[in-house]
């Protein structure tokens, strides 16, 4: 099975239920976005991790990382392998230094762990093809940090302007976009 790297770019409030959220994954090479329905708790964990904020007590993913550390396990990557009956199926690829193991996981939990451990998130090309859509120019209206024809130079100028005007929330969004574009340029 062939995989492509995807990036979690935003978490949106669900349109039908207030307790549902949508995690948008983005494939910059194929220019596809994939919406993944997640719950409120999962959305909170992803946002905490994206914003690199600490929780007062360990969240579930932080507990898993503590257990991994105690047993010298390393998360190598996260794969989203299939989409069936409205659910995404993910796999954690773990290593003890000698052997690799694959562990079944919910996509939202896998994404949080990948963010926390700074590892790649890969999606099966077939899943991308079946669930992805091409972003539209008006995606900026819903806060998509990757839409539009931005280039790195323009984004860095925008970041400087926002910082000078003390618009730190918007600057953080632009900074995320810059980081993703730099990763894409480096082929990461």
ChimeraX commands (.cxc) that place a marker at each C-alpha (Angstrom):
marker #1 position 0.00,0.00,0.00 radius 0.5
marker #1 position 1.30,3.48,-0.89 radius 0.5
marker #1 position 1.13,6.32,1.64 radius 0.5
marker #1 position 1.41,10.11,1.47 radius 0.5
marker #1 position 2.32,12.47,4.30 radius 0.5
marker #1 position -0.54,14.59,5.63 radius 0.5
marker #1 position -0.58,17.47,8.08 radius 0.5
marker #1 position -3.21,18.37,10.69 radius 0.5
marker #1 position -3.97,21.98,9.80 radius 0.5
marker #1 position -7.05,22.92,11.76 radius 0.5
marker #1 position -9.84,21.83,14.05 radius 0.5
marker #1 position -13.29,23.20,13.24 radius 0.5
marker #1 position -16.55,23.15,15.19 radius 0.5
marker #1 position -18.96,20.62,13.69 radius 0.5
marker #1 position -21.77,21.97,11.58 radius 0.5
marker #1 position -24.57,19.69,12.83 radius 0.5
marker #1 position -23.74,18.97,16.47 radius 0.5
marker #1 position -22.00,21.31,18.89 radius 0.5
marker #1 position -20.14,18.40,20.51 radius 0.5
marker #1 position -18.65,17.26,17.20 radius 0.5
marker #1 position -15.51,18.71,15.64 radius 0.5
marker #1 position -13.74,18.24,12.33 radius 0.5
marker #1 position -10.00,17.68,12.14 radius 0.5
marker #1 position -8.75,18.77,8.73 radius 0.5
marker #1 position -5.77,16.84,7.41 radius 0.5
marker #1 position -3.96,18.28,4.39 radius 0.5
marker #1 position -1.92,16.63,1.64 radius 0.5
marker #1 position 0.07,19.53,0.15 radius 0.5
marker #1 position 1.49,17.46,-2.71 radius 0.5
marker #1 position -1.92,16.38,-4.03 radius 0.5
marker #1 position -3.60,19.53,-2.69 radius 0.5
marker #1 position -6.27,17.51,-0.89 radius 0.5
marker #1 position -7.98,18.11,2.43 radius 0.5
marker #1 position -9.52,15.27,4.41 radius 0.5
marker #1 position -12.16,15.97,7.09 radius 0.5
marker #1 position -12.05,13.61,10.08 radius 0.5
marker #1 position -14.94,13.78,12.55 radius 0.5
marker #1 position -13.71,13.83,16.16 radius 0.5
marker #1 position -15.21,14.43,19.58 radius 0.5
marker #1 position -14.81,17.45,21.81 radius 0.5
marker #1 position -12.20,15.79,24.06 radius 0.5
marker #1 position -10.06,14.77,21.08 radius 0.5
marker #1 position -10.34,18.27,19.60 radius 0.5
marker #1 position -9.16,19.75,22.90 radius 0.5
marker #1 position -6.13,17.42,23.00 radius 0.5
marker #1 position -5.16,18.23,19.40 radius 0.5
marker #1 position -5.49,21.98,19.99 radius 0.5
marker #1 position -3.46,21.76,23.21 radius 0.5
marker #1 position -0.73,19.90,21.36 radius 0.5
marker #1 position -0.75,22.19,18.31 radius 0.5
marker #1 position -0.49,25.23,20.55 radius 0.5
marker #1 position 2.09,23.45,22.75 radius 0.5
marker #1 position 0.14,24.20,25.91 radius 0.5
marker #1 position 0.40,22.12,29.06 radius 0.5
marker #1 position -2.56,20.59,30.85 radius 0.5
marker #1 position -2.76,20.58,34.64 radius 0.5
marker #1 position -2.79,16.78,34.76 radius 0.5
marker #1 position -1.59,14.25,32.18 radius 0.5
marker #1 position -3.98,13.73,29.30 radius 0.5
marker #1 position -4.50,10.20,27.96 radius 0.5
marker #1 position -1.92,10.63,25.20 radius 0.5
marker #1 position 0.60,11.97,27.73 radius 0.5
marker #1 position -0.01,8.89,29.88 radius 0.5
marker #1 position 0.64,6.68,26.84 radius 0.5
marker #1 position 3.90,8.55,26.17 radius 0.5
marker #1 position 4.96,8.05,29.81 radius 0.5
marker #1 position 4.32,4.31,29.48 radius 0.5
marker #1 position 6.24,4.25,26.18 radius 0.5
marker #1 position 9.17,6.02,27.85 radius 0.5
marker #1 position 9.12,3.61,30.81 radius 0.5
marker #1 position 9.40,0.64,28.44 radius 0.5
marker #1 position 11.81,2.30,25.94 radius 0.5
marker #1 position 9.27,2.31,23.12 radius 0.5
marker #1 position 9.47,4.79,20.27 radius 0.5
marker #1 position 6.66,5.93,18.01 radius 0.5
marker #1 position 8.12,5.76,14.49 radius 0.5
marker #1 position 5.11,7.06,12.56 radius 0.5
marker #1 position 1.35,7.06,12.37 radius 0.5
marker #1 position -0.53,5.62,9.41 radius 0.5
marker #1 position -4.17,6.10,8.49 radius 0.5
marker #1 position -4.82,2.88,6.63 radius 0.5
marker #1 position -8.50,2.73,5.76 radius 0.5
marker #1 position -11.88,4.41,5.85 radius 0.5
marker #1 position -14.80,2.10,6.40 radius 0.5
marker #1 position -18.42,2.77,7.40 radius 0.5
marker #1 position -17.63,6.39,8.25 radius 0.5
marker #1 position -14.59,5.60,10.42 radius 0.5
marker #1 position -10.88,6.14,9.83 radius 0.5
marker #1 position -8.60,3.33,10.99 radius 0.5
marker #1 position -5.10,4.26,12.11 radius 0.5
marker #1 position -1.99,2.33,13.06 radius 0.5
marker #1 position 0.77,3.34,15.46 radius 0.5
marker #1 position 4.11,2.02,14.22 radius 0.5
marker #1 position 6.16,1.45,17.40 radius 0.5
marker #1 position 9.66,0.16,18.01 radius 0.5
marker #1 position 11.54,-1.17,21.02 radius 0.5
marker #1 position 14.84,-0.69,19.21 radius 0.5
marker #1 position 14.83,-4.24,17.86 radius 0.5
marker #1 position 11.34,-4.98,16.61 radius 0.5
marker #1 position 8.57,-2.91,15.10 radius 0.5
marker #1 position 4.98,-3.46,16.21 radius 0.5
marker #1 position 1.80,-2.10,14.70 radius 0.5
marker #1 position -0.96,-1.07,17.09 radius 0.5
marker #1 position -4.53,-0.31,16.03 radius 0.5
marker #1 position -5.71,3.18,17.10 radius 0.5
marker #1 position -8.40,5.75,16.52 radius 0.5
marker #1 position -7.25,8.35,14.01 radius 0.5
marker #1 position -7.75,11.24,16.46 radius 0.5
marker #1 position -5.66,9.55,19.18 radius 0.5
marker #1 position -2.98,8.66,16.65 radius 0.5
marker #1 position -2.78,12.27,15.39 radius 0.5
marker #1 position -2.37,13.64,18.93 radius 0.5
marker #1 position 0.45,11.17,19.62 radius 0.5
marker #1 position 2.11,12.04,16.31 radius 0.5
marker #1 position 1.95,15.76,17.12 radius 0.5
marker #1 position 3.33,15.19,20.63 radius 0.5
marker #1 position 6.16,12.96,19.40 radius 0.5
marker #1 position 6.84,15.01,16.21 radius 0.5
marker #1 position 6.50,12.02,13.89 radius 0.5
marker #1 position 5.02,11.74,10.42 radius 0.5
marker #1 position 1.35,11.12,9.77 radius 0.5
marker #1 position 0.82,9.13,6.59 radius 0.5
marker #1 position -2.44,8.33,4.86 radius 0.5
marker #1 position -3.03,5.53,2.37 radius 0.5
marker #1 position -3.34,7.01,-1.12 radius 0.5
marker #1 position -6.60,5.11,-1.62 radius 0.5
marker #1 position -8.07,6.70,1.53 radius 0.5
marker #1 position -6.90,10.14,0.37 radius 0.5
marker #1 position -8.54,9.59,-3.00 radius 0.5
marker #1 position -11.81,8.37,-1.46 radius 0.5
marker #1 position -12.16,10.95,1.34 radius 0.5
marker #1 position -10.20,14.02,0.22 radius 0.5
marker #1 position -11.36,17.09,-1.63 radius 0.5
marker #1 position -9.57,19.97,-3.31 radius 0.5
marker #1 position -9.58,23.16,-1.22 radius 0.5
marker #1 position -11.44,26.10,-2.72 radius 0.5
marker #1 position -10.22,29.68,-2.80 radius 0.5
marker #1 position -12.92,30.68,-0.29 radius 0.5
marker #1 position -11.55,28.24,2.32 radius 0.5
marker #1 position -9.84,31.24,3.92 radius 0.5
marker #1 position -13.27,32.29,5.14 radius 0.5
marker #1 position -13.31,29.30,7.52 radius 0.5
marker #1 position -9.78,29.86,8.73 radius 0.5
marker #1 position -7.83,27.40,6.59 radius 0.5
marker #1 position -4.18,28.19,7.23 radius 0.5
marker #1 position -3.11,26.50,4.01 radius 0.5
marker #1 position -5.49,27.82,1.40 radius 0.5
marker #1 position -4.77,30.48,-1.14 radius 0.5
marker #1 position -1.64,31.02,-3.20 radius 0.5
marker #1 position 0.66,32.11,-0.37 radius 0.5
marker #1 position 4.38,31.74,-0.82 radius 0.5
marker #1 position 6.97,31.65,1.93 radius 0.5
marker #1 position 8.21,35.20,1.31 radius 0.5
marker #1 position 4.70,36.67,1.56 radius 0.5
marker #1 position 3.95,34.68,4.69 radius 0.5
marker #1 position 7.13,35.81,6.43 radius 0.5
marker #1 position 6.32,39.44,5.61 radius 0.5
marker #1 position 2.78,38.93,6.93 radius 0.5
marker #1 position 4.17,37.33,10.11 radius 0.5
marker #1 position 6.45,40.32,10.70 radius 0.5
marker #1 position 3.54,42.75,10.17 radius 0.5
marker #1 position 1.30,40.84,12.58 radius 0.5
marker #1 position 4.01,40.70,15.25 radius 0.5
marker #1 position 4.67,44.45,14.91 radius 0.5
marker #1 position 0.92,45.09,15.34 radius 0.5
marker #1 position 0.83,42.67,18.30 radius 0.5
marker #1 position -1.73,40.43,16.58 radius 0.5
marker #1 position -0.27,37.31,18.16 radius 0.5
marker #1 position -3.13,34.87,17.53 radius 0.5
marker #1 position -3.09,35.56,13.79 radius 0.5
marker #1 position 0.72,35.46,13.86 radius 0.5
marker #1 position 0.60,31.98,15.40 radius 0.5
marker #1 position -1.63,30.76,12.55 radius 0.5
marker #1 position 0.74,32.20,9.95 radius 0.5
marker #1 position 3.71,30.67,11.76 radius 0.5
marker #1 position 2.08,27.22,11.59 radius 0.5
marker #1 position 1.55,27.68,7.88 radius 0.5
marker #1 position 5.20,28.71,7.42 radius 0.5
marker #1 position 6.38,25.62,9.33 radius 0.5
marker #1 position 4.27,23.31,7.17 radius 0.5
marker #1 position 5.39,24.95,3.92 radius 0.5
marker #1 position 9.04,24.69,5.00 radius 0.5
marker #1 position 8.55,20.98,5.75 radius 0.5
marker #1 position 6.98,20.50,2.33 radius 0.5
marker #1 position 9.87,22.32,0.66 radius 0.5
marker #1 position 12.39,20.11,2.51 radius 0.5
marker #1 position 10.41,17.02,1.47 radius 0.5
marker #1 position 9.65,16.02,5.05 radius 0.5
marker link #1:1,2 radius 0.2
marker link #1:2,3 radius 0.2
marker link #1:3,4 radius 0.2
marker link #1:4,5 radius 0.2
marker link #1:5,6 radius 0.2
marker link #1:6,7 radius 0.2
marker link #1:7,8 radius 0.2
marker link #1:8,9 radius 0.2
marker link #1:9,10 radius 0.2
marker link #1:10,11 radius 0.2
marker link #1:11,12 radius 0.2
marker link #1:12,13 radius 0.2
marker link #1:13,14 radius 0.2
marker link #1:14,15 radius 0.2
marker link #1:15,16 radius 0.2
marker link #1:16,17 radius 0.2
marker link #1:17,18 radius 0.2
marker link #1:18,19 radius 0.2
marker link #1:19,20 radius 0.2
marker link #1:20,21 radius 0.2
marker link #1:21,22 radius 0.2
marker link #1:22,23 radius 0.2
marker link #1:23,24 radius 0.2
marker link #1:24,25 radius 0.2
marker link #1:25,26 radius 0.2
marker link #1:26,27 radius 0.2
marker link #1:27,28 radius 0.2
marker link #1:28,29 radius 0.2
marker link #1:29,30 radius 0.2
marker link #1:30,31 radius 0.2
marker link #1:31,32 radius 0.2
marker link #1:32,33 radius 0.2
marker link #1:33,34 radius 0.2
marker link #1:34,35 radius 0.2
marker link #1:35,36 radius 0.2
marker link #1:36,37 radius 0.2
marker link #1:37,38 radius 0.2
marker link #1:38,39 radius 0.2
marker link #1:39,40 radius 0.2
marker link #1:40,41 radius 0.2
marker link #1:41,42 radius 0.2
marker link #1:42,43 radius 0.2
marker link #1:43,44 radius 0.2
marker link #1:44,45 radius 0.2
marker link #1:45,46 radius 0.2
marker link #1:46,47 radius 0.2
marker link #1:47,48 radius 0.2
marker link #1:48,49 radius 0.2
marker link #1:49,50 radius 0.2
marker link #1:50,51 radius 0.2
marker link #1:51,52 radius 0.2
marker link #1:52,53 radius 0.2
marker link #1:53,54 radius 0.2
marker link #1:54,55 radius 0.2
marker link #1:55,56 radius 0.2
marker link #1:56,57 radius 0.2
marker link #1:57,58 radius 0.2
marker link #1:58,59 radius 0.2
marker link #1:59,60 radius 0.2
marker link #1:60,61 radius 0.2
marker link #1:61,62 radius 0.2
marker link #1:62,63 radius 0.2
marker link #1:63,64 radius 0.2
marker link #1:64,65 radius 0.2
marker link #1:65,66 radius 0.2
marker link #1:66,67 radius 0.2
marker link #1:67,68 radius 0.2
marker link #1:68,69 radius 0.2
marker link #1:69,70 radius 0.2
marker link #1:70,71 radius 0.2
marker link #1:71,72 radius 0.2
marker link #1:72,73 radius 0.2
marker link #1:73,74 radius 0.2
marker link #1:74,75 radius 0.2
marker link #1:75,76 radius 0.2
marker link #1:76,77 radius 0.2
marker link #1:77,78 radius 0.2
marker link #1:78,79 radius 0.2
marker link #1:79,80 radius 0.2
marker link #1:80,81 radius 0.2
marker link #1:81,82 radius 0.2
marker link #1:82,83 radius 0.2
marker link #1:83,84 radius 0.2
marker link #1:84,85 radius 0.2
marker link #1:85,86 radius 0.2
marker link #1:86,87 radius 0.2
marker link #1:87,88 radius 0.2
marker link #1:88,89 radius 0.2
marker link #1:89,90 radius 0.2
marker link #1:90,91 radius 0.2
marker link #1:91,92 radius 0.2
marker link #1:92,93 radius 0.2
marker link #1:93,94 radius 0.2
marker link #1:94,95 radius 0.2
marker link #1:95,96 radius 0.2
marker link #1:96,97 radius 0.2
marker link #1:97,98 radius 0.2
marker link #1:98,99 radius 0.2
marker link #1:99,100 radius 0.2
marker link #1:100,101 radius 0.2
marker link #1:101,102 radius 0.2
marker link #1:102,103 radius 0.2
marker link #1:103,104 radius 0.2
marker link #1:104,105 radius 0.2
marker link #1:105,106 radius 0.2
marker link #1:106,107 radius 0.2
marker link #1:107,108 radius 0.2
marker link #1:108,109 radius 0.2
marker link #1:109,110 radius 0.2
marker link #1:110,111 radius 0.2
marker link #1:111,112 radius 0.2
marker link #1:112,113 radius 0.2
marker link #1:113,114 radius 0.2
marker link #1:114,115 radius 0.2
marker link #1:115,116 radius 0.2
marker link #1:116,117 radius 0.2
marker link #1:117,118 radius 0.2
marker link #1:118,119 radius 0.2
marker link #1:119,120 radius 0.2
marker link #1:120,121 radius 0.2
marker link #1:121,122 radius 0.2
marker link #1:122,123 radius 0.2
marker link #1:123,124 radius 0.2
marker link #1:124,125 radius 0.2
marker link #1:125,126 radius 0.2
marker link #1:126,127 radius 0.2
marker link #1:127,128 radius 0.2
marker link #1:128,129 radius 0.2
marker link #1:129,130 radius 0.2
marker link #1:130,131 radius 0.2
marker link #1:131,132 radius 0.2
marker link #1:132,133 radius 0.2
marker link #1:133,134 radius 0.2
marker link #1:134,135 radius 0.2
marker link #1:135,136 radius 0.2
marker link #1:136,137 radius 0.2
marker link #1:137,138 radius 0.2
marker link #1:138,139 radius 0.2
marker link #1:139,140 radius 0.2
marker link #1:140,141 radius 0.2
marker link #1:141,142 radius 0.2
marker link #1:142,143 radius 0.2
marker link #1:143,144 radius 0.2
marker link #1:144,145 radius 0.2
marker link #1:145,146 radius 0.2
marker link #1:146,147 radius 0.2
marker link #1:147,148 radius 0.2
marker link #1:148,149 radius 0.2
marker link #1:149,150 radius 0.2
marker link #1:150,151 radius 0.2
marker link #1:151,152 radius 0.2
marker link #1:152,153 radius 0.2
marker link #1:153,154 radius 0.2
marker link #1:154,155 radius 0.2
marker link #1:155,156 radius 0.2
marker link #1:156,157 radius 0.2
marker link #1:157,158 radius 0.2
marker link #1:158,159 radius 0.2
marker link #1:159,160 radius 0.2
marker link #1:160,161 radius 0.2
marker link #1:161,162 radius 0.2
marker link #1:162,163 radius 0.2
marker link #1:163,164 radius 0.2
marker link #1:164,165 radius 0.2
marker link #1:165,166 radius 0.2
marker link #1:166,167 radius 0.2
marker link #1:167,168 radius 0.2
marker link #1:168,169 radius 0.2
marker link #1:169,170 radius 0.2
marker link #1:170,171 radius 0.2
marker link #1:171,172 radius 0.2
marker link #1:172,173 radius 0.2
marker link #1:173,174 radius 0.2
marker link #1:174,175 radius 0.2
marker link #1:175,176 radius 0.2
marker link #1:176,177 radius 0.2
marker link #1:177,178 radius 0.2
marker link #1:178,179 radius 0.2
marker link #1:179,180 radius 0.2
marker link #1:180,181 radius 0.2
marker link #1:181,182 radius 0.2
marker link #1:182,183 radius 0.2
marker link #1:183,184 radius 0.2
marker link #1:184,185 radius 0.2
marker link #1:185,186 radius 0.2
marker link #1:186,187 radius 0.2
marker link #1:187,188 radius 0.2
view
